[in-house]
Amino acid sequence: MTKKKSDELAIDFSKVLNIFKRPSGSGSKSGKVSHEKASENPKIGSEDEFSLDIKGIWNFLYRYRFVLLILIPIIFSTMLRAQTLYLPQTDEWAENSVQSYLRSQISQQVRQQYPNLPPENLDAITNEEVVKYIESNQDSYKAQVEQVSNDFKSHFQDDAGQTYLLAIDPYQWYRYGMDIDDHGYMGDIRKEGQVYDMHMLAPQGKKINQELHPYVGAYLHNILGPLTGINLMGMFFMLPIILIGLAMIPAFYVGKRLGGPVAGFFSAMIIAMHPAILTRTVGGFSDTDSYTVLFPLLIFWFMILAVDTEDIKKKVGFSAAAGLMVGLFAFAWYGWWYMFDFAVGALIVYLAYHVIMEYFIKKKKLLSSIPKDPKVRNYALVLIVFIIISGIFVTIFASWNSFQNAVITEPISIITLKEAAKITLWPNVYTTVAEMNTASIGNIISTMGGKFYFLIGALGALLILYNSWKDDKRIAYFALIFLWFAGSFYASTKGIRFTLLMVPPYAIGFAMAAAFVYEHGSRWVSKEMNIGKPIVKTIIIIALIMLLVPSYNAAKATAHSEVPSMNDAWHTTLTNIKESSEDDAIINSWWDFGHWFKAIADRAVTFDGASQNSPQAHWIGRTLLTSNEGEAIGILRMLDCGGNKAFDLLNDEKDNAQKSVDVIYEIIMLDKQEAIQVLSEHVSKEKAEEILIYTHCDPPENYFITSEDMVGKAGVWAHFGSWSFDKAKIWRDYRKRSKDKAVQGMIEEFGYSDERAESIYDEIRSLRNEQEANNWISPWPGYISTVTCSRYSNTTIHCGFNVQGQQLPVTINTSKEDAFIQADDKRLYPETFSYINSQEEFVIREYENNTIPYSVALAVKSDSITGIMMSPELAGSMFTRLFYFDGVGLDHFDFFDYQRDVTGLEIYTWKVDWNGKLDSEE
């Protein structure tokens, strides 16, 4: 292409910004740059003066070397975590967007000039011209990228320019921070000496304990807000940066005590930049994870100080300080007990080791002298003070029961975390929570950095025992690190989020290995190769620091890619609900975004991320799954009248969960008079009337949200919505019985035939684990494929579905209202075909022969034709009809709001009409 033709390529950049524009304008941000004239000082000091200055600097650095070794990790930690303040990921998005637009414009112009050019040549010329254009228009290109990036950023920031909190859980703490600012405590009301959060488990609310995190955020905001102008959300945004920065101090001093300053430095550096910690502690990820790093390190540090000192007063003081940290840890996080157990275990291990070595192996002393043994007395003193003070502060900050459960109950709870059905027969939602997904040993090792780095950490932990014959206190330190390492490793196999707990002991182990190589390697190399030790040490330090580079790069990439899951579309949705609803309105949806609903809309929710493992998961799952609108409304009315209270009252009388659920399903479909007649067959009339208060009240306003993220989560909510309580009972009670007793029991309890009971018994005996039991109790219906379809003619539409890599081209004849797959000389049909007919009615057509195990739906709108392939259970579900078919044909769901976020995901909000359109028309 000639230069003249190249110059003729004119690009209108103004259009690219329109693609990303907000509905409303956002203010521009500007900064000021001040320039100070450098002071002129032509006088140059003598070499002696310069030498003195260098010496003075060196002396200063040496005097404060430990401060410097702590500051370096703090600076790295802060730089990495603060990236989310500026959302650098949007710069990359903007550049890709501008280049894509530029390439499209140039490609059109090249195609006009060379209409017969082959595609590969067209692409080559286009790419060449794009590069030329960018090189010759650097200023305008950079300005456009910056402008588009700022527009992207604005979708993730509030009107004040504050970036939204990154994840979902931080909004729980942010809302509690607002509570503290408003009335001095987290929660809504005090009742009978307890605090209740009336935004949770609506309308009953949930009794809650006070927790540390929102108080830290609220109080820091009260102190720093007036000085800095930062708002409450901004303060919570900064909290993880501050807390992890503080964790550098104990990380350094623990490493320093065990392996010297080098170990302290590497211990702190790994804590500062390890991706497993950073991904949950970047700026804006204001959850409690920071405390799971800070407090265990503080506990370990104070335990070391208590064991090390010979001064009894200091020993008691440091032991008490460690106990106080346990109490604060309990105030901050429910899993506090593990560090308490490990510390107690380590002290007991040392005492056992000392007694065995001195009194049984070496036999230096008589057994009767054990109580007088100075070491036994000192370690016993530390142990007793630590336990007593921990108990006092855990009781103050949490509860006495919490402290009592620390030894046995809580550790056992880790083992049962993934059981399919709870003892109550309700489904265990934790089996599907992403951060509770189990991790393989390989995954855990990979999270630590891979086999090489994991091996360094493990071997380094063993090096704590080095010189233990001279300093047997190291036995206690090693025991604590070993228990910490092994315990958190096991916990990680039960839930991937617990890998974060393993990083501190891993960091200490790695630091010990680094310090060992530094000290002994430099000594050996210097001696064998006759090289000055300072030179060797410098080389080794550089080599060791280079080992941190992969971790730093991974951490930097992680922080760089973080953007809030909250955006303007969600914020607008919830603000609209807040401004249009009564104060007692309730928001129903799946639990994931419940914390957002409470914090932004300031309205109560059925359940959320702090109450997801509750019966409400089944009820909302069923509401989304059912094709019976009457059942859906009956469930919503019951939930808004009393949550699961009706079931609780009924089951207290019947003591049969599956039968109580059946009765609830029956009465919610009936009017009051019919319902009380049914209930009277099971309970007294007085109890029946009490139950009806929680199923047939005059419910508050209800807003029902169906959002596009729920498409991918359908397998989960539909699984819980189709939960079989009979199968859950069989799995819980019959799998461990003999075949004869189990079969007879099922015949008596469920009315099964001999053949069916035997068949079911064989099924449950073949299940190898809880996951297989979960699959047996309830299926996992889901949306298989969603595609944009093409119209071939006025009556023919083609949808090219992809199912597990296999193409399934579905042809839809709109005049015959027929859907099929043409396979050679025969046609295959979906189990059902869902669509809106010419009378604006929602129709499900069923096929009996030559079917594939999927259902197909066709949603035709003015600007799009969407094909959906799904499990047959979802074909007529409330979610399918509300999200894909705009609620056509439904009487109780009135359209309220629609938003589309910056990534293209859609959010539909519906206001429930308790009376229904038909009743209103009458």
N, C-alpha and C positions, 0 to 999 in steps of 0.2 A: 504494500500500500504506500502511495506517495505521501510525502510530508504534507502537501496541500490537503489531501483527503483526510489525513490524520487530524489536521487542524480543524477540519469541518465537523468533527465529532463533538457536538454540543450536548452537554448534559445539564438537565434542569434538576439541581439538587433539592430544590424546594419541595419536590413531590415526595422524596424519601421520608421526610420528617412526618408528613401527613399520615403515613402508615402507622406511626407509633404515637400519634397525638392522644392526649387524654381528652375526655369529654369537656373538661373545663381547663382553663389555662393555669399554669403554675408559675409562681414568681421566680425570677432569676436570682441567682446568688452571685454576689460579687465580693471580691476580696481586695484589700489594699496592701500595697507593697511600699514599705518605707525605705528610703535610701539615706544612709548616713555617710558623710564624707569622712574618709579614713584620715586619722590624725597623722600628721607628718612629723617624723622624728629622724632627722638625718644623722643623728649621732649614733655611732655603732660602738658597742661596748668592746672591751678587750677580750682576748681569748680566755683569760683567767676568769673574767666575769661570766663568760659563756659557760665555762667549765663548772663554775659554782652553781649556775642556774640548772645545768643538767644534773648535777649531784643533788641539788635541792629537790628537783622533780623526782629523781629516783628515790630519795629518802621518803618523800611524801607518798609515793606509790607503794613503797615497801611497808610503810607504817599502816596504810589503809588497804593493804593487799586483799584482806578478806572481804572488805566492803566492795572492792572492785570485782572480786570473783563472784560475789552475789549480784552485783549490779548488771554484769554482762548477761547472765541468763534472764534477769528481769527485763532488760531492754529487748532481748530477742523475743521473749514471751509476749511483751506488749506490742512490738512491731507486727508480729504474726497475727495476734488476736484482734488488733485494731483495724485490720484491713477491711473487715465487714462494715465499718463505719462509712467507707467510701464506695463499697460495692464495685470493686474492680472488674468483676465478671461482666458488668454491663458494657465496659469498654470493648471487650472482645465481641459481645453480641452486636454492638454498634458497628464495629469494623466489618464484621461479616455481613451485616444488613446493608451497609453502604456499598460494599464491594459487590454484593449480589445485585443490588439495584443498578449499580454502574455497569456490571457485566450484562445485565438484561438490556439496558439502553444501547450500549455499544453493539451488542449482538444484533439487535434490530437494524441498526444503521449499516452494519457490515453486510447483513443479509440483503438489504435493499441495494447496496452497491454491487454485491456479488451474488445474485439470486441462484446461480447454478453451482455454487461452491459446495463440495462435499462437507458433511457435518464435521469430520475430524479437522479439516482445514479451517472451517469456520471457527471452531473452538480455539484452534491455535492462534489465528489472527486476533480473535476477540481477547484472549488472554494477553497477547502482546500489546494490544492497544490499551487495555486496562492498566497495565504496568506503566506504559508511556504517559497515560493521562494522569495517573497518580503522581508520577515523578515531576511532571510539568505543572501540576496544580497542588503542590504540597499544602500550602496555607489553607486553601478552600476545602481540601480533602480533610485535613485535620480538624478544621472548624466544624465541618459537617459531622464527622465521627463524634466529636465532643458534644455537639448539639443532640444527636440521636442518643448518645449514652446518657446524657442528663435527662432526656425524656424517659428512657428506660428506668433510670434511677427514681424518677418522680413517682412511678407506679408502686415503688416499694418504700415510700416515705410519706409521712403525714404532712399536713399543710404547713407545719413549722419546719419541714426539712429533716425531721428526725426519722432515721431508718427504723422500720418496724422491727420488733423482736423476731428473731430468726425462726424459731420453731413454734410448737403449739403449747407445750407445758409452761414455758415462761409466762404466758398470759394468765395462768392460774396465780402465780406469785405476784404478777403486776396488779391483778385485781385485788388480791389481799393487801398489797401495798396501798392501793386506793382506800381500802377499808380502814387501814391504820391511820392514814392521813385524815380520814373523815371522822372516825369515832374512836380511834385509839386501840383497836384490836382487830385481828383478822376474823372474818365471818360477819354475819348480818345481825343476829340477835342473841341475847343471853336468856336462857330459859332453864329454870330449876338448877342453877349453878353450872350449866353447860353452855358452850357457844355452839350455835347452829349456823351452817351455811345454807341459807334458803334458796340459793341459786343452783344447788346440786340436788339430784334425785327429787325433782319437783313432783308434787307440791309439798311433800313431807319435809324436805330439807335433810341435811346430814349433820350429825354431831361431829365436830372436828376438834382436834388439839391445836394449840398454838405452835407455830414452827418458826425457826430462826430466820430463814431467808427473806421473807417479806419485811420483817422488822429491820434487818440490815439495810435493805433497799430504801425503805421509807425514812429511816433515821438519817442515813447518809444524804438522802435528798433534802431533808429538813436542814441539815448542816451546810451542805455544799450547793444546794440549789440557789439560794439567794446570792451566793458568791460567784457562781459560774453561769447562772441563767439556764442550767440544764433542767428539763422537765422530768417527771417521775419515770416515764418510759425510758428516757435517756439514761437515767441513773441505773435502772435495771439492765439496760444495754451494756453499761460499763462494768457491772458487778463481776462477771467472770474474769475480765481482764485484771481487775484489782485483786480478787481472791487468789487466782493462780500466781500472780506476782508475789503475794505474801507467802505462798507455798514454797517459793524459792529459798526462803530463809531456813526453815527446818530441813529442807532437802539438802542444803549445803552443809549444815552443821552435823546432820546425821552421817553424811558421807565423810566429812572431815574427821569425825571421831573414829570412824571405822577404818579409814584408809588414808587420811591426810588431806591437805588442801586440794590436791588434784582430784581425789575421789569426790570431795565436796562439790567441786566445779562441775564435773561430769554428771554427777547425780542431779544437780539443779538444771543443767542444760538439757538432759533427756526429759525431765519433767516439763521443761519450758516448750519443747518442740515435738514431743512424741505425738504422732497423728491420732492415736487411740484416745489420748486426753484432749488434744486440741479440737477434734471434731465435735466434742460436746462442751467445750469451754471457750469457744471463740466469742468475740463481742456479739451480744444479742442473744446468745444461747444461755439465757439466765435461768438455768435449772439448778438443782442441788448437786450436780456432779462435781463442781469445784470443791465442795466440802469433803467429798470422798477422797480427795487428794490432800487437801490442807490438814484436816484433823488427824488422819492416821499418821502423817508425818510428825505433827506436833506431839501426839501421844508417844510415838517412838522416841522422839528427841528427849522429852521429859523423862521417859523411862531410862534412857541412857544416862542422863544426868543424875537420876536418883540412884542408879546402880553404881555409878562411878565414884560419887562423893563418899568420903569417909565421915563427914560431918553429919551427925544424927539429925540436927535441925534441918539442914539442907536436904537430907535424904527424905525426911517426912514432907518437906515443902515441895520438892520435885515430884514425889509420888502423888501428893494431893493435886498438884498442877496437872499431872497426867489424868487423874480422875476427873478433874474439872473439864478437861478437853473431851473426855468420854461423854460427860453430861451434855456439853455443847454439841457434840456430834449427834447424840440422841435427839437433841432439839432441832438439828438440821436435817437428819436423814433417818428413815425407818430402819435401814440396814446397819446402824451403828454398832450392833452387838458383835460383829465379826472381829473387829479390832480389839475389843475388850476380851473376847475369848482367846484370841491369839496371844495377847500380852500376858494374861493369866497363865495360859498354857506354857509360854516360854519360861516364866519364873518357876513354875512347877517342874518343868523339864530340868532346869538348872539345879534346883534343890535335890531332885532325884539323882541327877548325875553326881553331884557333890557327895551325897550320902553314900551312894554305891561305891564311888571311887575311894573315898576316905575310910569307910567303915566296913566294906565288904571285900574289896579287892586288895587295897593296900593294908587294910586292917591296922591303921596307925592308932586308932582311938577306940575306946569302948562305946558300945551303942548307947549306954546310959548318959554319955556326955553330949549326945546330939543336941538337946535343948540349949546347951551352953556354948555350942559351937558358934564363934563370931560370924562366920559366913551364913550359917543357917539363920541366925537371929537377924542379920542385916537383910537378907533376901526375904525372909518371912515378914519383916517389918514393911518392906516395900510392897509386898503382895497384899498384906492386910490393909495398909493405908489406902492402896490403890483400889481395892475392892470396896472398902467402906465409903470412900469419897465418891467413887463412881456411882455406887448405889444411891448416895444422898442426892447427887446432882442429876442423875437420870430420873429419879423420883420427882425432883423439883421441876425439871424441864419437860419430862415426858410423863411417866407414871411408874408406880411400884410394880405393876404387872409387867410392864415393858422390861424392867430390870430382871424380874423373876424368870421371864421367858428367854433370857439371853443365852442360857447354857444349853437347853435342850430343845425347846419348842421352836425357836427361830431357825436353828440349823436344819431341823427336820423339814421346815417349810420349804427350804430350797429343793429338797428331794421330791416333794409333791407338787412342785410348781407347774408341771406339764401334764398332770393327770387329766384325762378327757372329761370325766364327769365328777362334779363335786359330791360330797356325801349327801347333799340335799337334792341331788339329781339334776340341778340346773347346770347348764354348760359352763365349762371353764374357759373364759374369754382369753386368759393369758396364753392359751395354746396358739393364739393367732396374733398376738402383739409382736410387732416386728423386732423390737429391741429385746424381746424374750425368746427369740428364735434360738434354738440350740446351735452350738458351734462345735465342729469337729476339732480334734487335737491339731490337725494340720492347719485349720483356719486360725486357731488361737496362736500357734507359733508364727504363722504368717503375719498376724496382726502386730506381734511384737517386733517384726522386722525381718522375719525369715529364720531359717535354721541356724545360720552363722551367728546372727546377733542374739538369738535366743540362747545358743550354747555359751556365748560369752557371758550373758547375764547369769545363767545357771552356774557356770564354773566360778564366776566372780563371787556369787553368794557363798560357795564353798570356801573361798579364800578368807571369809570372815573368821574361819576356824584357824587360820594361819597364826602361829604364835600363841595359840590358846593354852599351851602348856606353861607359858609365862604369864598369861592374862586370861584366867579361866572365865572371866566375865563374858568373854566372847562366845562362850557356849550359849549363854542366854540370848545374846544378840542374834546368833545364828539360828537358834530355835524360833525366835520371833519371825525372822526373815523367811525361814523355811515354811512355817505355818502360814504366813501371809501369802507366799508364792504359791504353795500347794492348794491352799483354801480358795484363793481367787481363781486359780486354774480350774479347779473343780466347778466353782460357781459359773465360770465362763461356758462350761459345757451345758449348763442349764439355761443360760441367757447371754446372748452376745454382748449386751451392754456391760456385763460384769468384767469384760476384758480390761476396761479402764482401771479396775481395782488392782490389776496385776502390774500395772506400769511402775508404781513406786518401788516395790521390791525388785522388779527387773532393773530399774534405773540404778538402785543401790548396788545390785550385783554387777552390772556393767561398769559402774564407777570403781568398784573394788578391783575388777580385772584391769581397768585402765591404769589405776594407781600402782598396781603390782608390776605391770609392764614398764611403767615410767620409772619406778624406783629400781627394780632389779634388772630390767633390761638396760637402762643407762649405765648401771654399775658394771654389768658384764661386758657390754660393748666397749665402754671406755677402757676397761682393763685389757681386754683381748686385742683391741685394735689400736690401743694407745692414742685415743682421741680425747680431747678435753671433755670432761663431763658436761659443762654447760652447753657445748655444741650438740652432744649426743641427746641431752634432755630436750633441747629445742627441736631437734629433728623428730624425736619420738612424740612430743606434744603435738607437733603439726600433723604427724601421721595419725595420731589418735583423734584429733579434731576432724580429720578428713573422714573418719568413720561415721561422723555425725551428719555429713553432707546429705546422704540419701534420706535420712529422717527429716532434715531441714527442708529439702526439696519437696518431699511428700507433704509436709505440714504446710508449706507455702502454697502448694497447689490446692490443698484442701481449703485453706482460708480464702484463697483467691476465688474459688468457685462457689462460695457460700452466698446465697441470697435468701431473703425471708420467704417463707411459704405464705405469709400474710401479704396481701397486696390491696390496691385501691378498690378492686372489684368486690372483694370480700368485705372490706371496710365499709364501702357504700351500702352493700346488702344489709349489713348488720345495723348501720346507722339508720337506714330507712325503717327497719323494724322498730328500733328504739323510738324513733320520732312518730311512728304511726300506731303504736300499741299501748295498751294499758300496762300499768306497772306490774300486774300479776300475770301477764301473758307468759306463755311457755313455748319454747322453741323445741321442736322435735326433729331429729335427724340421726344419722349414725354418730357414734360417740366421738370420733377422732377430733372434730373441731369444736367440741363443747366448751373448752376453755376460751376460745375466741368469742363464742356466742355470749358467754357470761360477761367477759371483760368489755367488749365493744358495744353490744346491744344492751347490756345491763339487764338481761332477762334470764329467768330460770330455765334450766334444761332438764330433760328426762334423765340423761346420764352423760358422763364425760370421761376424760382421761384419768380421773381420780376415782371413778366409780363404775368403770366399764365392766368389771367382773361381778355383775349383778344380774338378777332376773330380767331387768329392763332390756338387756341385750337380746333375749329371746323375743320379747314383746315387740320391740322396734324392728327386729329382723323379720318377724312375721308380718308386721304392717307393710313393710317394703315388698315382701314376697307374695303375699296373698293376692289372688285375683278377685276376691270378694270385697267390694268396697264397704259393705255393711260391717264385715268383720274388722276391717282396717279402722273404721270410725269407732266401732265398739272398743277396740284396744286403746285407741288414742283417748277416748273419753275416760276409760278406766285409769289410764296412766295419769291423766291430768286431774282426775278426782282424788287419786290416792296412791299413785305409783303401784307397787306390788302388795299394798296393804290388804286388799281383798283376798288375795291368795293366802297371805299369812294367817288371816283370821279363820278362813275356811280350813286350812290345813292344820291349824291348832286343834280343830275339832276332829277332823278325819284322820290325821296322821298318815296320809297316803298322797304323796306329792303328785303322782301321775293322774290319779283320779280327781284330785283337787283342781289340777289344770284343766282337765276335761270339763268339769262343772263350770269353771270360769269362762271357758270358750262358749259354753252353751248359753249362759245367762247374759253375756255382753251383747248377744244378738237379739235379745228380747226386750220388751218394754218393762217398766217397773213391776207391774202386776204379775206378768207372766214369770219374770225373774224370781220374784219372791215365792211363787208357787213351787218352782223348781228347787230353790234353795231350801224350802221347808221340808223337802224330802231328805235332806242331808243334815240340817242343823235346826235348832229351835227358831221360832219365829223372831224372837228378840235378836238372836245372832244374825239371822237372815237380813233383818232390817239394818243392822249395823254394817254388814258387808255391802249392802246396796248403797250406803253413803259413799263408798269408795269405787263404785262402778257406775252409778246412775245419778250423779250430782248434776248441778248446772255448771258446766266446766268453764274455765277462763278462756280467753283468746288463745288460739293455737296457730303457730306458724311452722309450716312443714317445709324443710329444705331438701331439695334433690340436686346434687351437684355432680359434675362430671367425674370427679375423683372416685365417686361411689360406684362407677361402672367397673373399675378395676378391683374394687373391694367386694363386689357382689358375691363372690365365692364365700366370703366370710359371713356377711350379714344373712345371706340365704341359708348358709349352713346352720347358724344359730336359730334362724326363723323356722327351719324345718326339723328342729331338734325332736327326737323321739324319746319321750320320758319313759316309755315302756322298755325300750332297748337300753336306756341308761340304767334303769332299775335291774334289768337282767345282767348287764355287765357288772354292776356293783355287787349284786347279791348272789348270783348263781354260778359264776364262772369257776369258783373254787369248790363248789359242791361236787359230790359224786354224781354220776350221770343219772342214776335212779332218783335221787333226792331232787336234783335240779329239774328233771322232766316232770316229776310229780308236782313240784312247787309251781312250775309255770302253768300246768294244767289247772291247778286250783286257783292261782292268782289271776291269770289272764284268760282262762277259758280256752286254751289251745288244745288242739287234738294231739294225740300221742305222736303222730308223724311230724307235725309242725314243731312241737316242743323238742323232739330229738334232733331235728334239723337245726334249730336255733342253737341248741347246746353244742352241736358239732361246730357250728360257725364260731361261737365265742371261744371255744377251746383252740381254734386254729389261729386266733388273733395273737400276735407275738408281742405287741407293745401297746402303749397308750395311744399312739398315733393311729395305729390300725383300728383300735377300738373307736376312736373319734370318727374315723371314716365309716365304720359300720353303723354307728348310732345315727349318723346324719350325713347326707350327701353334700357336695360342694357345688351347687349350680352356679354357673357364671356366664358372662357374655364372652363368646368365643372370638368374634371378629366383627368390627364395625367398619364399613367402607362407604365411600361416595360412589353411587351408582350412575350409570350412563343411560340416557334415553335413546334407544335405537329408532323408535318410531312413536307415533301417538299412542300405541297400545303395548309397546314392548320396552322393557327396562332390563338392563343387564347389571348384575352385581357380582364382582369377582372376589369371593371370599378366600381367605388363606387360613387353613386349619392345620396347625402343626406342620407347616411347610408344604402342605398339599393344597393345590388350587381346586376350589369348588365353585365353578361358575354357575350362578343361579339366574335363570331367566324368569321374568315375571310378566305375565300377560294381564294387563290391567283391565281389559274389557271382560275377560273370563274370570278375573280375580283368582289367578292360578300362579303357583310358583313351582319350578321344577329344575332339575339338573339333567341335561341331555347327555347320557353316557352311551356312546356308540349308538346302538339301535334300540335302546330302551330309556325310559325316563325314571329318575329317582326323585322322591319327594321328601321334603322336610316333615317332621311329625306334625307340625302346625305352621300355618302362615297367618301372620297378624298384619292388619292394615286398616285404614280408614276408607270406608266405601263412599259411594257418590252421595249418600244421604247423611254424610258426616257422622257415621256410626262406627265405633270400634268393633272390628270383627276378627274372630279367630277361626280359621278354617282348619279342620283336622283331616289328616290323611291316614289311611289304614294299611295300604300295601306299598311295597317297594320304597320303604322310608329309610332315611338316614337318622341317626340319633340326635338330631338338632332341630331347633325351630328357627324359622326365618321371619323377620318383620320388615316392613317397608314403610318408612316415614317420609312422606312427600310434603315439602314446604315450598314456599314461593321462590326461595333462592337455593334450594338444595334438595337432593334425593339421597336419603341415607338408608343403607341396608344393614340389618343387624342379625347376626347369627348367634344363637344362645342356647342354653339348656332349656328343654321344654318347660320346666317348672317356672321359668321367668316370662314366658310368652305373654301372659295377661297380667303380670304382676303390677302392683301399684307403681313401682319405680319405673317400669317400662312405659306405662301409660302416661305418667307425669313427666318424665324426663324426655322421652323420645316422641310422644304423641300429644304433648301440650295439654294433657288432661281431658282430651275430647271424650265426651260421654260420661264423665264422672260428675256426680251431683254434689259432692261435699268438699271439693277442693277448688277454691277460687284463686285465679292467678293474682299474685301480689307484686312480684318483682322479677326482673331478669337482668343479669350482668354477665359480661364476657371479660375474662381477665386478660392481662397482657400476653399470656402464653396461648390464648385461644380457648381456655377451658370455660365451660358454661355453668352458671348457677341459676337455678329456678327456685323461687320462693312462693309458697302457696299459703293462703289463709284458709283454715278449716272452717267450713260452714256446718255447724253442728246440726242444723235443721235440714239442710239440703235444698237444692234448687227446686225439686218437685214439691216439697212441703211449702216452700216460699211462694211458688206459683199458685198453689191451692189457697 
